Structures are given as C-alpha cells and as structure tokens.
Amino acid sequence: MSDIDRLGINEVVRKALEAINPRKDRSLHVSFDIDALDKLLVPSTGTPVIGGLTVREALCIAEEVAKTGLLKGLDLVEVNPLLGTKDEVEQTVAIAIQVILAFLVRKGWDQ
C-alpha cells in the first residue's frame, strides 16, 4: 500500500507486470484476494484489512491486466458468504463480480 500511496496504482501495476513478464510473451494467471480491499468495502471475508485497496484501485489492476491480452486464468478468492449480514455478503459479492468482469473485458477488444 505504501507503493500505491507513493507511486499511484497505475505505476505499481505497470512495474509489477514488467517485473513478472518483461517481454510480454507469457500468459498470466491471477489469483486475486478480495480481502486486499478495505474491509469497509468487502466485509464478508475471513481476513478483513483496514486501509486496503479501494474498488477503483482493484478495478484498475484488473483493467490493466485485461489490456495485456495475456490473462489465461483467474481465481478470485476469500469471499466468504458465511461471514457478515445479508447486506454485507451482497456488497462483497457485488464488488467481487465487478472485479471479475474487469479482468475479463478488454477495453476496445471488440472494436
């Protein structure tokens, strides 16, 4: 989070993608833990974090990965519908769906 605070989410994602695949020639498998988001946003998880990512930051990560065209596998983990109220579960699941869709939809790929 300190890198995100200091550099911004776009730069952190760019650096991460560059570090793991500098030639952009390998497919990507992403395991995204929903508990990386702030617990006020996604309370239905087993390991809630204060001060985690915002929804916008999570979507930015997903969108930047999608733009590479290299995503071949995706896990979204740590959603636990047994934790929290009905509203908290629905909120967590709704955000998880937004994140999944952002990973799977390349902007401009159908144009």
N, C-alpha and C positions, 0 to 999 in steps of 0.2 A: 504494500500500500504506500510505503514511503516513496518508491519509484514512481508510482502513479501520481501521487501528490506533487512530486518534484518535476516530473517529465511530461505528465499527461498520458492518458490511456492510449492514444494513437501511437505515440512514440514507444511506449512499453510493448505494445503488441507488435509493432514493426521490428523492434530489436529481438523479441522472442522468436518470431517467425524466421528472422535472418539467422539466429543462432542455431535453430534446430534443422533448418533446411536452406543453407546459403545459396545453393544452386537452383532451388525451386524445382527439383527433379524427383522428389519423393512424395508419396501420398501421406496424408495426415490422418491420424486417429486422435480424436479429442475426447478426453474424459473430463466433463465439466461438473464440478461440485456446486450444487445450488447454495450450499452453506458458505460459499465465498461471498455471497451478497449479504448486506446488512440484515441482521435478524428482525429489524422492524419491517422489512420488506418481505422476507420469506421466513416466517416464524415456525413453519412445520418442517423442521429439520432437526436431526439429532445433535448437531454441534453448531448451534447458532453463534454468530460472531457480531460483536458490536463494532461498528465502523467499517464494515465490509464494503464491497462494491455496490454501486448504485445500479439500478436497472439499466440506465443508459450506458454505463461502462460495460456491463455484461453483454448488452446488445452490440456495442462497438467491437468487442472481442469476437463475437460470433460473426458479425458482418465482415470484418477484416479477414477472418479465416475463410469465410464463404467466397470472398473475392479472389482468393488464390486459385480456386477451382480444383484444389488438391484434396479436399476433405473426402475421405472414403469410409470413415467410421466415426460414430458419435455415441457417447454414453452421457446421459445427464443423470447424476446420482445424488443421493442424500435427501430426496423428497420423502418425507415420512408422513403419510396421511393419518397415522395413528396419534400424532402429536398436534395439539392445538385444537381450537374450536373449529366448527364448521367453516366459519368465515376465514379463519387463518389458513385452513387447508385449501380452500378455494383460491385465496390470494396467492399462496405459494404455488399451486398447480398452474394458475393462470400465468404467472411470471415464467415458470418453467416452460410452458408451451411457447411463450413469446421468444424465449432464448433458443429453443429447439428450432423454431421456424426461421429465426435469423441465421442460424448456422446452415440451414438447408436452402435458402433462397439467395442466389447470387444476383445482385442488383444488375440489371441490364443484360442478363444472360439470354433472355427470350427476345431481345430486340435485334 
